Amino acid sequence: MGKIIAIANQKGGVGKTTTSVNLAASLGVLEKKVLLIDADPQANATSGLGLDVEEIEAGTYQLLEHTMNAKDAIIGTDSPNVDLIPAHIDLVAIEIELVDKDRREYMLKEALAGLRDEYDYILIDCAPSLGLLTLNALTAADAVIIPIQCEYFALEGLGKLLNTIKSVQKIHNHNLDIEGLLLTMYDARLRLSNQVVEEVQKHFNDMVFETIIQRNVRLSEAPSYGESIINYDASSKGAANYLNLAHEIIKKNKQTV
């Protein structure tokens, strides 16, 4: 049965989408069957895998509205073994539209019920907020990856996110686990980067992934070509980092089975 992992942090610009796209591609080349769900109205994961957002006719919005079967919303991608449920700007309206519905936090969980057996991993790229969209992702997920950039204010807002995860565990999803905290945008030359790494490892020790995602020009360029780092430049440092992360997640999940 596949594992559902949400990639969440209400802070923008921490590497959520970069992680979602490149972790999916890395797991795919390691021969895991992956579904990436774009649950961010900015639809960057959709365009980051080479799809034209303007041409998207169905995706996460229809899934949350329950107007479409999840299997019908799936699109193949150029990344080996990676499928996508895309997003469109329409997704902005979903929070308002779901607000009066019963069990509104469970819409995504219910929509994905039939897909678990089809994939090894289902990754959800969350919106940079703690609204109803992210709540749906956390309710549907088995675990959450929290990207934290190695910059000033890195830990700002982390307490709020951890409290949200605790309340989701208590009310909506008792089984939600923290897969790990992922340090991103690391620059070994900067003292601040090293201080953030030390501080996060000191406070959260075992919760922090061993893999650290380094700042990498190729990693920044890949989305503008609509490609994952694996397709764009498999020999880059960014590709090596995300492949290491994929190996770490596969190994961790083998041990817990």
C-alpha positions in Angstrom: 0.0 0.0 0.0 1.3 3.4 -1.0 2.5 6.0 1.5 1.0 9.5 1.3 3.4 12.3 2.2 2.5 16.0 2.4 5.2 18.6 1.8 4.2 21.5 4.0 5.3 24.8 5.5 3.2 27.9 5.6 6.2 30.0 4.8 6.7 30.7 1.1 10.0 30.3 -0.6 11.4 27.5 1.5 11.7 24.9 -1.3 8.3 23.0 -1.0 7.7 22.8 -4.7 11.3 22.2 -5.6 11.3 19.3 -3.1 7.9 17.9 -4.3 8.9 17.8 -8.0 12.5 16.6 -7.5 11.8 14.1 -4.8 9.0 12.6 -7.0 11.4 12.4 -10.0 14.2 10.9 -7.8 11.8 8.2 -6.4 10.7 7.6 -9.9 14.2 6.9 -11.3 14.7 4.6 -8.3 11.8 2.6 -9.7 9.1 3.6 -7.3 5.7 4.4 -8.7 4.9 8.0 -7.7 1.9 10.3 -7.9 2.5 14.0 -7.3 -0.6 16.1 -6.3 -0.3 19.8 -6.9 -2.4 21.3 -4.0 -1.1 24.9 -4.4 -3.1 27.4 -6.5 0.1 28.8 -7.8 0.4 25.5 -9.7 4.2 25.6 -9.7 4.6 21.8 -9.4 2.4 21.5 -12.5 4.4 23.9 -14.6 7.7 22.5 -13.1 6.9 19.2 -14.7 6.4 20.8 -18.1 2.6 21.2 -18.2 0.9 24.3 -19.5 -1.3 25.5 -16.5 -3.6 27.3 -18.9 -4.5 24.1 -20.6 -5.4 22.2 -17.4 -9.0 21.3 -17.5 -9.2 19.0 -14.5 -7.2 18.4 -11.4 -7.0 18.9 -7.7 -9.9 21.4 -7.7 -12.3 18.7 -9.1 -10.9 16.2 -6.7 -11.7 18.4 -3.7 -15.2 19.2 -5.1 -15.8 15.4 -5.6 -16.9 16.2 -9.2 -14.3 13.9 -10.7 -12.9 10.5 -10.0 -9.2 10.8 -8.9 -8.1 8.3 -11.6 -9.6 10.5 -14.3 -7.6 13.6 -13.1 -4.2 11.8 -13.4 -1.8 12.9 -16.2 1.4 11.2 -17.2 4.7 13.2 -17.1 8.1 13.0 -18.8 9.6 11.9 -15.5 9.9 8.1 -15.4 7.3 6.5 -13.1 5.8 9.9 -12.1 2.2 10.8 -12.6 0.6 14.1 -11.7 -2.7 15.5 -10.6 -2.3 19.1 -11.7 -3.5 22.4 -10.2 -5.0 25.5 -11.8 -5.6 29.0 -10.5 -9.3 27.9 -9.9 -8.0 26.2 -6.8 -7.9 29.7 -5.1 -11.7 29.5 -4.7 -11.8 26.0 -3.1 -11.4 27.2 0.5 -14.5 29.4 0.2 -16.5 26.7 -1.7 -15.8 24.0 0.9 -16.4 26.1 3.9 -20.1 25.1 4.3 -19.6 21.4 3.4 -19.8 18.5 5.9 -16.4 16.8 6.6 -14.7 19.5 4.5 -11.3 18.5 6.0 -11.7 15.0 4.6 -12.4 15.8 0.9 -8.9 14.9 -0.3 -8.6 11.8 1.9 -11.9 10.5 0.5 -10.9 11.3 -3.1 -7.6 9.4 -2.8 -9.0 6.3 -1.1 -8.9 4.2 -4.2 -5.4 5.2 -5.4 -3.2 4.0 -2.5 -2.7 0.6 -4.0 -1.7 2.0 -7.4 1.5 3.8 -6.2 4.4 3.4 -3.8 4.4 7.1 -2.9 1.8 9.8 -3.2 3.3 13.3 -2.6 1.2 16.4 -2.0 2.7 19.8 -2.7 0.9 22.1 -0.2 0.0 25.8 -0.5 2.1 28.2 1.6 -0.7 28.7 4.2 -2.4 26.8 7.0 -5.8 27.1 5.4 -8.3 24.4 4.4 -6.2 23.2 1.4 -3.2 22.3 3.6 -5.6 20.9 6.3 -7.0 18.5 3.7 -3.5 17.5 2.7 -2.5 16.8 6.3 -5.7 14.9 7.0 -5.1 12.7 3.9 -1.4 12.1 4.6 0.4 9.4 6.5 3.4 11.7 7.1 4.6 15.3 6.5 8.0 16.6 5.2 8.8 20.1 6.4 11.3 22.0 4.3 13.3 24.6 6.3 15.6 27.1 4.5 19.0 27.7 6.0 18.4 31.4 6.3 17.6 34.0 8.9 14.0 33.5 10.3 14.2 29.8 9.4 12.5 28.7 12.5 9.9 31.5 12.5 6.5 29.9 12.1 7.8 26.4 12.6 6.1 26.3 16.1 2.8 27.3 14.5 3.1 24.5 11.9 4.0 21.9 14.5 1.0 23.0 16.6 -1.3 22.7 13.5 0.1 19.2 12.9 -0.6 18.3 16.6 -4.2 19.5 16.3 -4.6 17.5 13.0 -3.3 14.5 14.8 -5.7 15.0 17.7 -8.9 15.8 15.7 -8.6 14.6 12.1 -5.8 12.1 11.6 -4.4 10.2 14.6 -1.8 8.4 12.4 -0.1 11.6 10.9 3.6 11.3 11.5 6.5 13.7 10.8 8.6 12.1 8.1 11.3 14.6 8.7 12.5 18.2 8.7 14.5 18.9 5.5 17.1 21.6 5.4 17.1 23.5 2.1 19.1 26.3 0.4 22.2 25.5 2.3 25.4 27.4 1.4 28.5 26.0 3.1 30.3 29.3 2.7 27.8 31.2 4.9 28.2 31.2 8.7 24.5 31.7 9.0 23.7 28.6 7.0 25.9 26.5 9.3 24.3 28.1 12.4 20.8 27.3 11.2 21.8 23.6 10.5 23.4 23.4 14.0 20.3 24.9 15.7 17.8 22.8 13.9 19.8 19.6 14.5 20.2 20.5 18.2 16.5 21.2 18.7 15.0 18.4 16.6 17.9 15.8 16.3 16.4 12.6 15.0 13.5 14.4 13.2 16.0 16.1 10.8 16.9 14.3 7.5 20.6 13.6 7.1 20.4 14.9 3.6 20.7 18.6 3.2 19.7 20.4 0.0 22.4 22.8 -1.1 22.0 26.0 -3.1 22.5 25.0 -6.7 22.2 27.1 -9.9 21.0 24.1 -11.9 18.3 23.4 -9.4 17.0 27.0 -9.7 17.1 26.8 -13.5 15.3 23.5 -14.0 11.7 24.7 -13.4 12.0 27.4 -16.1 12.5 24.5 -18.6 9.6 22.6 -17.1 11.9 19.8 -16.0 12.9 18.1 -12.7 16.6 18.4 -11.8 16.9 14.7 -12.7 15.8 15.3 -16.3 17.5 18.7 -16.6 21.0 17.8 -15.2 21.3 14.4 -13.5 25.0 15.1 -12.8 24.4 18.3 -10.8 24.8 18.7 -7.0 21.0 19.3 -6.8 20.2 16.0 -8.4 22.6 14.2 -6.1 21.0 15.8 -3.0 17.5 14.8 -4.0 18.5 11.2 -5.0 20.1 11.0 -1.5 16.9 12.2 0.1 14.9 9.6 -1.9 17.3 6.8 -0.8 16.9 8.0 2.8 13.1 7.9 2.6 13.0 4.5 1.0 15.4 3.1 3.6 13.4 4.7 6.5 10.1 3.2 5.2 11.7 -0.2 4.7 12.6 -0.2 8.4 9.1 0.8 9.6 7.2 -1.8 7.5 
